[in-house]
Amino acid sequence: MQISLNWLKRYVDLNQNPQEISKALTSLGFEVESLSVRGEGLQNVVVGEVRACAKHPEADRLSVCKVFDGVEEVPVVCGAPNVAAGQKVLFARVGAELPGGLKIKKAKLRGQESFGMICAEDELGLGESHDGILVLDSATPVGISIQEVSGLCDANFEINVTPNRPDALGHLGVARELAARFGLALRYPNEALSEEGSSIQGLVSLALDDARCTRYVGRVVEGVTIGPSPDWLVKALASLGKKSINNVVDLTNFVLLEWGQPSHAFDLDTLAGKRIVVRTGRKGETLKTLDGVERQLDERDLVIADGDKPQVLAGVMGGEASGVSDTTKNVFLEVAYFNPRAVRAQSRRHGLSSDSSYRFERGVDPLTTVKVCNHLAALIARWCGGKIAKGRVEVVAPAHPAKPRVVSLRPSRVEKLLGVSPKAEEIEKLLAGIELKAASKNQDNLSFEIPGFRGDLEREADLIEEVARLMDYNAIPATLPAFPLKPAALPPGEDLALSTRHSLRVLGLSETISLRFTSRKALEKLNLAPSDTRMNCVPIRNPISEEWEVLPTTPLPGLLQALERNQNTQEPNVRLFEMGRAFFKRDRTGARDSGVREEPVLGIALMGEWKECAWSGAAGNVDFYRLKGLIENLFDRLRLDVRWQFGSKVGFLHPAESAELYASGSQEPVGVLGVLHPKAQAEYGLKHPVVVVELNLGSLLKSPPRPLQFQAYESHSGTVRDVNVVVAEKVRHAEILACLPAKVPHLAEVWLNSVYRGKGLPEGHKALHYSFLYRHPERSLTDEEANASHETIKAALLKNQDITIK
């Protein structure tokens, strides 16, 4: 929203500089995104008086002037056609530097000396006109700087207005805020309304047939003259980047920027039947709007029509034929209140946004339509000629607010929430600054009438926020809580989530957060069977797009899409995890039941190479066993016991390289993991090896973690013995460990070092290299003791006919 300082000064006497005002606006909640000051930095540019002007003896288009700058009179050669003796002008002395880098120097033009320059507005950065020099009011004092000339220089604030503050979409609203902050009086425009024309009853009729418009006010101004706008109006609009169209249209735009209230001016003589009807659009009707686009209407639209056809898309934009023209003599003025939701809906439906729709969507003041209409009519009568018809046409729906609502405020509650204790009188004074009138008051309770332009103030907390804002948040002292804060224990689900998240980060994975919506197509790409519960998803009403049509039943689509994006940016080696919730559709058990089951879930996706060390060692691709080791490490960190059931029927996993996970004491799997099925991998366009995990964190909560046990550091290093066993390819590591005795003297740890397949082994066999650590807790272990324990291990292994020790 563009705000002009010169406009603000129409309504409040601001002596603060633009920087102070900018700071005040930001502290009031209107962030100033940019500030531009016209005339800033112009030095040695003053008001001068042209005391004499004569034609240049050597050039027909030049004049030789005598200019007094308040200090001395100097000769100046000027090429402007409108220069004349007696004018007050802006004079750039020798040494002045103008916008664009032009530096004024002493010069000689066709034999005549020139000591300065009489300036046009574009040369000073004050406008775009170069038709002639800028002539000031004759009462302007000579010698004052350009910055001291009233109304000439301006500051423009680009402020960010939040959707709940439509009152700040007009200069009066911003002026009200600044008046309250600086303790100044606010001046409302006071254009006298004089009804000297015919009675409006015989000129136009009004009907309201759609509840989406709750108030419509109209006035007629007869005998207007359409023409150029007065200079003050052209400059006022230009200061905000608005181009002048004609005097009537410019005044409607002026009132829009002043009050924040849109209006429309009709040519009364072109209205069929001299009727205005606020009604629903009809199927088959069309309206060519001011942007030149012919729009198809239907029963969803709210229109302003005459006796024959629609003239205006209500609250959004007028029709091309509805406005005034050069031949207009009688004007009908509209000021109305339209339902914000209705305006927003038809603005989006037609893909059409305007200054009017921007304000109506947020909600204009429903109580000032008559005041604004009267003000606009008075302005048009004054600056466009004509007479205001006696009376007005007006229709008010029963749903329209008739008077301000009342909200109560307790000073004790202010103290409790803000930590400061202003007196009731101070609170009343602060809120009076933004026109909240006290309806009743005592030391314990205050009641305030809420003006129509503050629709966001609905309850006590809103008023307390206004008190804090008007006091200035920075003026409220920061104090520490006066009571001890004891951290509460985390709920079990949150504790598990935090531990899991931390463990996965430690293990080298990066967390990703996907949009919490997906599509049926994304789920189908996982190669899921139609009967899979993951296909029983919850649809979203009115989805933004087909890509976000259902709630997710698994985190894998988002993770696989993230892998694809990384692959497309030449990053093939990725380790990701995501924690969120899965949503499943189920039968409703009652009217208040949502019919949705939620489960906390964890998804993991690894792609490309798995390299334990970044600077040495050969990298290998991610595979089932590396993934299994990762999950075992995770469960060990979470102190949870897990068992494996190899082979999974889930569609997104390779059936020969997958497994189901079971927590201790659980008969149902808590998750699945494995190599991504080739079909799913192809559907997602992934060219590198991919392994995935899906865990139900809710099911894990049913398995209590192992209690923490203290274990002292070992003071003796122990000794290691190795065994190479040869087994059939089908024999798993877990089966080999199951052959070991339950208790072996001095055995502290066993681990698998490597797996070998190839030359020297029978076909269909593999060699596994195991290491066994033997240690005594109180002394060094002798070789004889270690060897004896190791022989026990070897003997136990050889009892299994499928195992050969090499």
C-alpha positions in Angstrom: 0.0 0.0 0.0 1.5 3.4 -1.1 1.0 6.2 1.5 1.9 9.8 0.7 3.1 12.1 3.5 1.5 15.1 1.9 -1.8 13.2 1.9 -1.4 12.4 5.6 -0.8 16.0 6.4 -4.4 16.8 5.1 -5.7 14.9 8.1 -3.2 15.3 10.9 -0.5 17.9 11.6 2.7 15.9 11.4 6.0 17.7 12.1 8.0 14.5 12.3 10.5 13.7 9.6 9.8 10.7 7.2 12.2 8.5 9.1 10.4 9.0 12.4 7.1 8.4 10.8 8.4 5.2 9.2 9.6 3.9 12.6 6.2 4.8 14.1 4.3 2.9 11.4 6.4 -0.2 11.8 5.9 -0.2 15.6 2.2 0.2 15.1 2.1 -3.0 13.0 2.4 -1.6 9.5 5.9 -2.6 8.3 7.4 0.0 6.0 8.9 -2.0 3.1 10.4 1.0 1.4 10.6 4.8 1.9 11.3 7.3 -1.0 11.6 11.0 -0.4 11.1 13.4 -3.3 13.5 16.4 -3.2 15.8 14.6 -0.7 19.4 15.6 -1.3 18.7 18.6 -3.4 21.0 21.4 -2.2 21.3 25.0 -3.4 17.8 24.8 -5.0 15.7 27.7 -3.6 12.6 29.7 -4.4 13.6 32.5 -6.8 11.7 35.5 -8.2 11.9 36.4 -11.9 12.2 40.2 -11.8 12.8 40.8 -15.5 12.4 38.7 -18.6 13.4 39.6 -22.2 14.0 37.8 -25.4 17.6 36.7 -26.1 19.1 38.9 -28.8 20.7 35.9 -30.6 18.1 33.2 -30.1 14.3 33.3 -30.7 13.6 30.4 -28.2 15.7 31.7 -25.3 14.9 34.3 -22.7 17.3 36.4 -20.6 16.0 36.8 -17.1 17.0 38.5 -13.9 16.4 36.1 -11.0 16.5 37.1 -7.3 17.3 34.1 -5.0 16.9 35.9 -1.7 20.6 36.9 -1.6 21.4 38.4 -4.9 20.0 39.1 -8.4 21.7 37.1 -11.2 21.3 36.8 -15.0 19.9 33.5 -16.1 19.3 32.3 -19.7 16.1 30.2 -19.8 14.5 28.2 -22.7 11.1 27.5 -21.2 8.2 29.0 -23.2 6.2 29.9 -20.1 8.8 32.0 -18.2 7.6 35.5 -17.4 8.5 38.4 -15.1 6.9 38.3 -11.6 6.9 34.5 -11.3 8.0 32.6 -8.3 10.1 29.7 -9.5 12.5 27.0 -8.3 16.0 28.2 -9.0 19.1 26.0 -9.0 22.2 28.1 -8.0 25.6 27.5 -9.4 27.0 24.4 -7.7 23.7 22.6 -7.3 23.6 19.0 -8.3 20.3 17.8 -9.8 18.9 14.2 -10.1 20.7 12.4 -13.0 24.1 13.9 -12.1 23.6 17.3 -13.7 25.8 19.9 -12.0 24.9 23.5 -12.4 27.8 25.7 -13.6 28.4 29.2 -14.7 27.8 29.3 -18.5 27.7 31.5 -21.5 24.8 30.9 -24.0 24.9 32.7 -27.3 27.0 35.4 -25.8 24.9 35.9 -22.6 26.1 34.9 -19.2 23.9 32.5 -17.1 24.4 31.9 -13.3 22.0 29.1 -12.6 18.9 27.4 -13.9 15.2 27.9 -13.6 13.9 24.3 -13.2 11.0 22.2 -14.6 9.5 19.5 -12.3 11.2 16.6 -14.2 14.6 18.2 -13.8 14.1 18.1 -10.0 12.6 14.6 -9.8 9.2 16.0 -8.7 7.3 14.8 -11.7 7.4 13.9 -15.4 6.4 17.2 -17.0 8.9 19.1 -19.2 6.4 21.4 -20.9 7.8 24.4 -19.0 9.3 25.6 -15.8 7.5 24.9 -12.5 5.7 28.1 -11.4 4.9 28.4 -7.7 2.2 30.2 -5.8 2.9 34.0 -5.8 2.8 34.0 -2.0 5.7 31.6 -1.7 8.6 33.3 0.2 11.7 34.0 -1.9 15.0 32.3 -0.8 13.6 29.3 1.1 14.9 25.9 0.1 12.9 23.5 -2.0 12.3 21.3 1.1 10.5 24.1 2.8 8.0 24.7 0.0 4.7 23.3 1.3 3.3 20.4 -0.7 6.1 20.3 -3.2 8.4 17.6 -1.8 6.8 14.4 -0.6 7.7 11.1 1.1 6.1 7.9 0.0 5.8 4.9 2.3 5.3 1.4 0.9 3.6 -0.3 3.9 2.6 -3.9 4.4 -1.1 -4.0 5.6 -2.1 -7.3 7.1 -5.5 -8.8 6.0 -7.2 -8.0 9.3 -6.6 -4.2 9.0 -8.5 -3.0 5.9 -8.9 0.4 7.6 -5.3 1.1 6.8 -6.0 0.7 3.1 -6.9 4.4 3.0 -4.9 7.5 4.1 -7.5 8.4 6.8 -6.9 5.1 8.5 -3.1 5.5 8.5 -3.5 9.1 9.7 -5.7 7.9 12.6 -3.0 5.5 13.7 -0.3 8.2 13.6 -2.5 10.7 15.3 -3.0 8.2 18.2 0.8 7.5 18.4 1.9 11.1 18.5 -1.1 12.4 20.5 -2.4 14.6 17.7 -5.9 15.5 16.5 -7.4 13.8 13.4 -9.2 16.0 10.9 -11.9 14.4 8.8 -12.7 15.8 5.4 -15.5 18.3 5.7 -16.9 19.0 2.3 -20.2 20.8 2.7 -23.2 18.9 1.1 -25.7 21.2 -0.6 -28.7 19.6 -2.2 -29.8 22.1 -4.8 -31.0 19.8 -7.6 -34.2 17.9 -8.3 -35.7 15.3 -6.0 -33.9 12.0 -6.5 -37.2 10.1 -6.3 -38.0 10.9 -9.9 -34.5 10.4 -11.2 -33.6 6.8 -10.3 -35.0 3.7 -8.5 -33.1 1.1 -6.5 -33.8 -2.6 -5.7 -31.8 -5.0 -3.6 -32.4 -8.6 -4.6 -29.3 -10.4 -3.3 -28.3 -10.9 0.3 -24.6 -10.7 -0.5 -25.1 -6.9 -0.6 -26.3 -5.7 2.7 -26.2 -1.9 2.1 -26.4 0.2 -1.1 -26.4 4.0 -1.1 -26.7 6.2 -4.2 -26.8 9.9 -5.0 -27.3 11.9 -8.2 -25.3 14.9 -9.3 -27.0 16.8 -12.2 -25.4 19.0 -14.8 -21.8 18.0 -14.3 -19.1 18.9 -16.8 -16.6 16.1 -17.6 -13.1 17.4 -18.2 -9.6 17.5 -16.9 -9.1 17.4 -13.2 -7.8 20.3 -11.2 -4.1 20.6 -10.7 -4.2 19.6 -7.0 -6.1 16.4 -7.8 -3.8 15.4 -10.7 -0.7 15.9 -8.4 -2.3 14.1 -5.5 -3.0 11.0 -7.6 0.4 11.2 -9.4 2.1 11.2 -6.0 0.8 7.6 -5.6 1.5 6.5 -9.2 -2.1 7.0 -10.4 -2.8 8.6 -13.8 -5.5 11.2 -14.3 -8.5 10.1 -16.4 -11.1 12.8 -15.9 -12.4 14.9 -13.1 -15.3 12.5 -12.0 -13.2 9.3 -12.2 -10.3 10.9 -10.5 -12.5 12.0 -7.6 -13.8 8.4 -7.1 -10.2 7.2 -7.1 -9.3 10.1 -4.6 -12.0 9.0 -2.2 -10.9 5.3 -2.6 -7.4 6.2 -1.5 -8.6 8.6 1.1 -11.3 6.5 2.9 -10.4 3.0 1.6 -14.0 2.8 0.3 -14.6 1.9 -3.3 -17.3 3.7 -5.3 -18.6 3.9 -8.8 -19.9 6.7 -11.0 -22.6 5.8 -13.6 -23.8 7.9 -16.5 -27.4 8.2 -15.3 -28.8 8.8 -18.7 -27.5 5.5 -20.1 -29.1 3.4 -17.3 -32.1 1.5 -18.9 -35.3 2.4 -17.1 -33.3 4.7 -14.8 -33.1 1.6 -12.5 -30.4 0.1 -10.4 -30.9 -3.5 -9.4 -28.4 -5.4 -7.2 -29.1 -9.0 -8.2 -27.7 -12.4 -9.0 -26.2 -13.0 -12.4 -28.1 -15.1 -14.9 -26.8 -17.9 -17.0 -26.0 -16.7 -20.5 -25.5 -13.1 -19.5 -22.2 -11.4 -20.5 -20.4 -8.3 -19.2 -17.5 -6.5 -20.9 -15.5 -5.1 -18.0 -13.2 -2.0 -18.0 -10.2 -4.2 -18.9 -11.8 -5.0 -22.3 -12.6 -8.6 -21.5 -16.0 -10.0 -22.1 -17.0 -12.2 -19.2 -19.5 -15.0 -19.0 -21.9 -14.7 -16.0 -24.0 -17.2 -14.2 -26.0 -17.6 -11.0 -22.9 -17.5 -8.8 -22.2 -13.9 -9.7 -23.3 -10.8 -7.9 -24.0 -7.9 -10.4 -25.2 -4.3 -10.4 -27.7 -4.1 -13.3 -30.0 -1.5 -14.9 -33.4 -2.3 -16.3 -31.9 -4.5 -19.1 -28.5 -5.9 -18.4 -25.6 -6.1 -15.9 -23.5 -3.0 -15.6 -21.0 -3.9 -12.9 -19.4 -7.0 -11.5 -20.2 -6.1 -7.9 -17.2 -5.3 -5.8 -14.7 -6.2 -8.5 -14.9 -4.0 -11.7 -17.3 -1.9 -13.6 -18.6 -2.6 -17.1 -17.1 -0.8 -20.1 -20.4 0.9 -20.8 -21.2 1.7 -17.2 -18.9 4.6 -16.6 -19.0 8.3 -17.4 -17.9 9.7 -20.8 -17.1 13.1 -22.2 -20.9 13.6 -22.9 -22.1 12.7 -19.5 -24.3 15.3 -17.8 -25.9 13.5 -14.9 -24.0 11.1 -12.6 -25.3 8.4 -10.3 -22.9 7.6 -7.5 -22.7 4.2 -5.9 -21.3 3.4 -2.4 -22.1 -0.1 -1.1 -21.1 -2.9 1.2 -20.6 -6.3 -0.3 -20.0 -9.6 1.5 -16.2 -10.1 1.5 -16.4 -13.8 0.8 -18.7 -13.2 -2.2 -16.3 -10.6 -3.7 -13.3 -12.9 -3.1 -15.1 -15.8 -4.8 -16.1 -14.0 -7.9 -12.7 -12.2 -8.1 -11.0 -15.6 -8.2 -13.6 -17.2 -10.4 -13.1 -14.5 -13.1 -9.3 -14.2 -12.5 -9.8 -10.5 -12.0 -8.4 -8.3 -9.2 -8.7 -4.6 -8.7 -8.2 -1.9 -6.1 -11.8 -2.3 -5.2 -11.9 -6.0 -4.9 -8.7 -5.9 -2.8 -10.6 -3.7 -0.3 -14.0 -5.4 -0.4 -12.4 -8.8 0.1 -10.9 -7.6 3.4 -14.0 -5.8 4.5 -14.8 -2.1 4.2 -16.5 -0.1 7.0 -20.2 -1.0 6.9 -21.2 2.0 8.9 -19.8 4.9 6.7 -21.3 4.2 3.3 -23.7 7.2 3.7 -20.9 9.5 4.9 -18.6 8.5 2.0 -21.3 8.9 -0.6 -22.2 12.4 0.7 -18.5 13.4 0.7 -18.0 12.1 -2.9 -21.1 13.9 -4.1 -20.0 17.2 -2.6 -16.5 16.9 -4.2 -18.0 16.2 -7.6 -20.5 19.1 -7.3 -17.6 21.4 -6.3 -15.0 20.4 -8.9 -17.1 19.2 -11.8 -20.0 21.6 -11.5 -23.6 20.5 -11.3 -26.1 20.2 -8.5 -26.7 17.5 -6.0 -30.2 16.0 -6.2 -32.3 16.2 -3.0 -32.2 13.0 -1.0 -30.6 9.7 -1.6 -31.6 6.2 -2.6 -30.7 3.5 0.0 -31.5 -0.1 0.8 -30.3 -1.8 4.0 -30.6 -5.6 4.4 -31.7 -6.9 7.9 -28.3 -8.6 8.2 -26.4 -5.3 7.9 -25.0 -4.0 11.3 -27.1 -1.1 12.5 -24.8 0.1 15.3 -21.3 -0.6 16.6 -20.9 -3.7 18.8 -19.7 -3.3 22.4 -16.7 -5.2 23.8 -15.7 -5.2 27.5 -12.2 -4.9 28.9 -10.9 -5.4 32.5 -7.9 -3.4 33.5 -6.8 -6.3 35.8 -6.7 -8.5 32.7 -4.5 -6.0 31.0 -2.0 -6.2 33.9 -2.1 -10.0 33.9 -1.3 -10.3 30.1 1.0 -7.4 29.6 2.8 -7.1 32.9 2.0 -3.4 33.2 -0.8 -1.8 35.1 -2.2 1.3 33.3 -5.1 3.0 35.0 -8.6 2.8 33.5 -8.3 6.5 32.5 -5.0 5.8 30.6 -6.6 2.8 28.8 -9.6 4.9 27.8 -7.4 7.7 26.5 -5.2 5.3 24.5 -8.2 3.6 22.8 -10.0 6.9 22.2 -7.1 7.8 19.9 -8.3 5.1 17.5 -11.9 6.2 18.0 -13.0 3.5 20.4 -15.6 5.3 22.4 -16.2 4.2 26.1 -19.8 3.0 26.4 -19.5 2.5 30.2 -16.6 2.6 32.6 -15.5 2.0 36.2 -12.2 0.9 37.7 -13.0 -2.8 37.3 -14.5 -2.9 33.8 -14.6 -0.8 30.7 -16.9 -1.2 27.7 -16.1 0.2 24.3 -18.1 0.8 21.1 -16.2 -0.7 18.2 -16.3 1.4 15.1 -17.2 -0.2 11.8 -13.7 0.1 10.4 -12.2 -2.1 13.1 -14.0 -5.4 12.4 -11.0 -7.3 13.8 -11.8 -6.2 17.4 -14.2 -8.9 18.7 -13.1 -9.8 22.2 -11.2 -8.6 25.3 -7.9 -10.0 24.1 -8.1 -7.9 20.9 -8.5 -4.7 23.0 -5.6 -5.7 25.2 -3.5 -6.1 22.1 -4.5 -2.6 21.0 -3.4 -1.2 24.4 0.0 -2.9 24.0 0.3 -1.6 20.4 -0.6 2.0 21.2 1.7 2.0 24.3 4.4 0.7 21.9 5.6 -2.8 22.5 9.1 -1.5 23.1 7.8 0.5 26.1 6.7 -2.6 27.9 9.5 -3.7 30.2 10.9 -7.2 29.7 10.7 -9.2 32.9 11.7 -12.7 33.8 9.0 -15.1 35.1 8.6 -14.8 38.9 8.1 -18.5 39.4 10.4 -21.5 38.8 9.9 -23.3 35.5 10.1 -27.1 35.8 10.4 -28.9 32.5 7.6 -31.4 32.1 8.3 -35.0 31.0 7.8 -35.5 27.4 4.9 -37.7 26.3 6.1 -41.2 25.3 5.4 -40.6 21.6 7.3 -37.3 21.5 10.2 -38.8 23.5 10.5 -41.7 20.9 10.3 -39.2 18.0 13.0 -37.0 19.4 15.3 -40.0 20.1 14.7 -41.5 16.7 15.3 -38.1 15.0 18.6 -37.6 16.9 19.8 -41.2 16.3 19.2 -41.0 12.5 21.1 -37.7 12.3 24.0 -39.2 14.2 23.9 -42.1 11.7 24.4 -39.7 8.8 20.9 -39.2 7.5 19.3 -35.9 6.7 15.7 -35.1 7.6 13.3 -33.9 5.0 9.8 -32.4 5.4 7.4 -33.0 2.5 4.1 -31.3 1.9 1.5 -33.2 3.9 -0.6 -34.0 0.8 -0.1 -36.5 -2.0 -2.0 -38.0 -4.9 -3.5 -41.4 -5.7 -1.1 -41.5 -8.7 1.9 -41.2 -6.4 0.7 -44.1 -4.3 -0.1 -46.2 -7.4 3.5 -45.7 -8.6 4.6 -47.6 -5.5 3.3 -50.8 -7.1 0.8 -51.3 -4.3 -1.9 -53.9 -4.6 -5.5 -52.4 -4.6 -6.2 -54.3 -1.3 -3.2 -52.7 0.4 -4.3 -50.5 3.3 -2.1 -47.7 2.0 -4.5 -47.3 -0.9 -7.3 -46.6 1.6 -6.5 -42.9 1.7 -8.5 -39.9 2.9 -9.6 -37.5 0.1 -9.3 -33.8 0.4 -12.3 -31.6 -0.3 -11.6 -29.0 -3.0 -7.9 -29.8 -3.5 -5.7 -27.1 -5.0 -4.5 -29.6 -7.6 -4.6 -33.3 -8.5 -1.1 -33.7 -7.0 -2.5 -32.8 -3.5 -5.8 -34.7 -3.6 -5.4 -37.1 -0.6 -3.7 -37.3 2.8 -0.6 -39.5 2.8 -0.8 -43.1 4.0 3.0 -43.5 3.8 5.9 -41.1 3.8 7.6 -42.9 0.9 6.2 -40.9 -2.1 7.6 -37.6 -0.7 11.0 -39.3 0.0 11.2 -40.9 -3.5 10.3 -37.6 -5.1 13.1 -36.0 -3.0 15.5 -38.6 -4.3 14.4 -37.9 -7.9 15.0 -34.1 -7.4 18.5 -34.8 -6.0 19.3 -37.2 -8.9 18.2 -34.5 -11.4 20.6 -32.1 -9.8 23.6 -34.5 -10.1 23.4 -35.7 -6.5 23.0 -39.4 -6.7 24.2 -40.4 -3.2 21.4 -39.4 -0.7 20.4 -40.6 2.8 17.0 -39.2 3.8 14.4 -39.8 6.5 11.0 -38.2 7.3 8.8 -38.4 10.3 5.1 -37.6 10.1 1.7 -39.0 10.3 -0.2 -41.4 8.0 -3.9 -41.1 7.6 -6.2 -44.0 6.8 -9.9 -43.9 6.0 -12.2 -46.1 8.2 -15.8 -46.5 9.0 -17.3 -43.7 11.2 -18.7 -44.7 14.6 -20.8 -41.6 15.1 -21.7 -38.2 13.9 -18.7 -36.6 15.6 -16.3 -39.2 14.4 -14.0 -38.0 11.6 -13.7 -41.5 10.0 -9.9 -41.0 9.9 -7.3 -43.1 11.6 -3.9 -41.5 12.2 -0.6 -43.2 12.8 2.9 -41.7 13.5 5.3 -43.1 10.9 8.9 -43.0 9.9 10.2 -43.3 6.4 13.8 -43.8 5.3 15.2 -43.8 1.7 18.8 -44.3 0.8 20.1 -44.0 -2.8 23.5 -44.5 -4.5 26.7 -45.3 -2.8 27.2 -46.0 0.9 30.7 -44.9 2.0 31.6 -45.2 5.6 34.7 -43.0 5.3 34.8 -40.0 3.1 38.6 -40.1 2.4 39.5 -43.7 2.1 38.2 -47.1 1.3 36.1 -48.3 -1.6 32.5 -47.2 -1.7 29.7 -49.7 -2.2 26.1 -49.3 -3.3 23.4 -49.2 -0.7 21.9 -52.7 -0.4 19.6 -54.8 1.9 22.4 -55.7 4.4 23.7 -52.2 4.8 20.1 -51.0 5.4 19.6 -53.9 7.9 22.7 -52.8 9.8 21.5 -49.3 9.9 18.1 -50.3 11.4 19.8 -52.6 13.9 22.0 -49.7 15.0 18.9 -47.5 15.3 17.1 -50.0 17.4 20.1 -50.5 19.6 20.3 -46.7 20.2 16.6 -46.7 21.1 17.2 -49.7 23.4 14.5 -51.8 21.6 14.7 -55.4 20.7 13.7 -56.4 17.2 13.5 -59.6 15.2 13.3 -60.2 11.5 11.1 -62.1 9.2 12.7 -62.2 5.8 10.6 -61.7 2.7 7.8 -59.2 2.5 4.7 -59.1 0.2 4.5 -55.2 0.3 4.3 -54.1 -3.4 7.0 -51.4 -3.1 9.7 -53.9 -1.9 11.7 -56.5 -3.9 10.3 -59.9 -2.6 13.8 -61.5 -2.4 15.5 -58.6 -0.7 13.1 -57.5 2.0 12.0 -58.2 5.5 9.4 -57.4 8.1 10.3 -56.1 11.5 8.8 -57.3 14.8 9.3 -55.6 18.1 9.7 -57.8 21.2 6.4 -59.2 22.3 4.6 -58.1 19.1 2.8 -60.5 16.8 2.2 -57.8 14.1 5.0 -56.2 12.1 6.0 -52.7 13.2 7.6 -52.0 9.8 9.1 -53.2 6.6 12.4 -52.6 4.8 14.3 -53.7 1.7 15.3 -52.9 -1.8 12.8 -50.8 -3.7 10.9 -52.8 -6.2 12.1 -52.3 -9.8 8.6 -51.3 -11.0 8.4 -48.6 -8.3 12.0 -47.5 -9.1 11.2 -47.1 -12.8 7.9 -45.2 -12.0 9.8 -42.6 -10.0 12.6 -42.4 -12.6 15.4 -43.5 -10.2 18.5 -44.8 -11.9 20.6 -45.6 -8.8 20.1 -48.4 -6.2 17.5 -47.5 -3.7 16.5 -49.1 -0.3 13.6 -48.0 1.8 12.2 -48.4 5.3 8.7 -47.8 6.6 8.1 -48.0 10.4 5.0 -47.5 12.5 6.2 -45.5 15.5 2.9 -46.0 17.2 3.4 -49.7 17.3 6.9 -49.3 18.7 5.5 -47.4 21.7 3.9 -50.7 22.8 7.4 -52.2 23.3 9.1 -50.8 26.4 12.8 -49.9 26.0 15.5 -52.0 27.7 16.4 -50.4 31.1 19.7 -48.6 31.2 22.5 -50.6 32.9 25.8 -49.3 34.0 28.8 -51.0 32.5 32.3 -50.1 33.7 35.1 -49.5 31.2 37.2 -52.6 30.6 40.7 -52.3 32.1 42.0 -55.3 30.0 42.1 -55.3 26.2 41.4 -59.0 25.6 42.5 -61.1 22.6 40.8 -61.8 19.2 40.5 -65.1 17.4 39.1 -65.5 13.8 37.1 -68.2 12.1 36.2 -68.6 8.4 33.1 -70.6 7.8 31.8 -71.8 4.5 28.0 -72.3 4.2 25.4 -72.5 1.5 24.1 -69.3 0.0 20.8 -69.8 1.7 22.2 -69.9 5.2 21.9 -66.6 7.0 24.1 -64.9 9.5 21.5 -65.2 12.2 21.4 -69.0 11.8 25.1 -69.3 12.3 25.0 -67.2 15.5 22.2 -69.4 16.7 24.7 -72.4 16.6 26.9 -70.8 19.3 26.5 -72.0 22.9 24.5 -69.8 25.2 27.5 -69.3 27.4 31.2 -69.4 26.4 33.9 -68.7 29.0 35.4 -65.3 28.5 33.6 -64.5 25.2 32.9 -60.8 25.2 31.9 -60.0 21.6 31.5 -61.5 18.1 31.2 -59.8 14.8 31.1 -60.5 11.1 34.1 -59.0 9.2 33.4 -59.9 5.6 31.5 -62.1 3.2 33.3 -63.7 0.2 31.8 -65.3 -2.9 33.9 -66.6 -5.8 36.9 -68.6 -6.7 37.9 -71.4 -4.4 34.4 -72.0 -3.1 31.8 -74.6 -4.1 29.1 -73.3 -6.4 26.2 -71.8 -4.4 28.4 -71.2 -1.3 29.8 -68.3 0.5 32.6 -67.7 3.1 32.0 -65.6 6.2 34.9 -64.3 8.2 34.0 -63.9 11.9 36.1 -62.4 14.8 35.6 -63.4 18.4 36.8 -61.2 21.3 37.8 -63.0 24.6 38.4 -61.0 27.8 38.7 -61.6 31.5 37.2 -58.8 33.6 39.9 -58.8 36.3 43.2 -59.8 34.6 44.8 -60.5 31.3 43.7 -63.6 29.6 46.3 -66.3 28.8 46.6 -67.8 25.3 45.6 -71.2 26.7 42.4 -69.8 28.1 41.5 -67.9 24.9 42.3 -71.0 22.8 40.2 -73.3 25.0 37.2 -71.0 24.6 37.8 -70.6 20.9 37.9 -74.4 20.4 34.5 -74.6 22.2 33.1 -72.2 19.6 34.6 -74.1 16.7 33.2 -77.4 18.0 29.7 -75.9 18.4 29.8 -74.7 14.8 31.0 -78.0 13.4 28.0 -79.8 15.0 25.9 -78.2 12.2 26.3 -80.2 9.1 25.7 -77.2 6.9 28.8 -75.4 8.3 32.4 -76.0 7.2 35.4 -74.3 8.9 38.1 -73.3 6.4 
